[in-house]
Amino acid sequence: MILILSGKYQGEETFVKEHFPGKNIPAKNVDEYDFSIEEDIDKAAAELAVQVMEDKSDIILCHILGCGVVPIDEMQRYHAELVGRTSCLLAEKADEVWIVRAGIGQQIR
């Protein structure tokens, strides 16, 4: 599995189509999945990671939410934290991890 991390609207889908032709691209990004609100956010992240991996896509797209900007809204903070923790779990399982900015990919593993 290949994990692609990017901010929103950074050209990640075009990058994937150009650099990984023939790979199965998921219908949605990690931050678009339904998630449960758990008191234990690590448990929620593990559940979300399982849900994402059950789709069996060759590529997983994950938007980096926030990048240090802490949302005022409590639900948005929870969601950003959840997606961040989930991306860490997915990165542990991924064969390759890439970051895409301005349509340019950089392999970090």
N, C-alpha and C positions, 0 to 999 in steps of 0.2 A: 504494500500500500504506500502511496505517496501523499504526504500532507503538504498542502499549499497554504501558507499563512499570508494574509494581505489585509490592508485596510480596504474599506469599501471603495468601489469604483477605481481600482488601481490596475485594471487590465488583466486580472488574474485568469479570467475565462479565455481570453484571446491567447495569453501566454500558454495555458494548458493545451489548447487546441493546436498551437504551433509546435510546441516542444514534446508533446506526448500524444502523437496521432494514434488513433485506434484504442486509446485507453478509455475505459468507462468513466464518464464524468457524472457526478451526482446531480440529482434534480434540485437539491437545495444545499445551502451553506450550513455549517454547524450552528450558527446563530439563528437559523430559521426553524430549527426543530422545536417541537413542543417539549417543554421541560417541566419537571415538578419542583415545587418549592419545598425544600427540606431544611430542617434546622441544621442538619449536618451537610454542609455544602459539598464536602468531599464525596459523600454518598450520592448526592444529586449529580455530581460530575461523572462519577463512575457509571451511573445509570444512563446518562446522556451519551457517554463514550460507547457503551454497549449498543445503544439505539443507533448511533451513527454507523458503527462497524457492521451492524446487521444488514445494512443496505448493500454490503459487499461491492462497493465501488472501488475501482483501481485508484482513483484520486479522491481525496477528501479536501474540500475547500473550507477554510476557516477564517472568518474576518477577525482581525485583532480589534477588539472594542476598547475604546478609551485611550489607549497609549499614554497612560498617566493622568488623563483627565478624569476626575472622579465626578460621575453624574450626581446631581442634587437629589433626583428621585430615587427612593430606596429600591424599587423594583428594577430600575435601570442599573443601579450599582450591583444588585444581586446577579442580574443577567450577565453583566460584563465580567464579574468574578467567576461565574459559572462557566462561561465560554472560555475564559483564560485557563482555568483549572482543567477543563476538558481537553483543551488543545495540548496541555502538558502530558496528559494521559495518552492521547493519540500519538504524540511525538515519540513517546517511549516505544510504541508498537510499530511505528512507520519504518519502512526500509529507507526512505528518503524524506527529507524535510527541506522545503524551499520557502523563501520569503520573496514576495513580489511587490515591488513599488514602481509606480510609473511604467508598468508593463515590462519591467526588467526583473528577471528572476535571479536569485542568488541561492545556491544550494548551501545549507548550513549543516546538513548531514546526509 
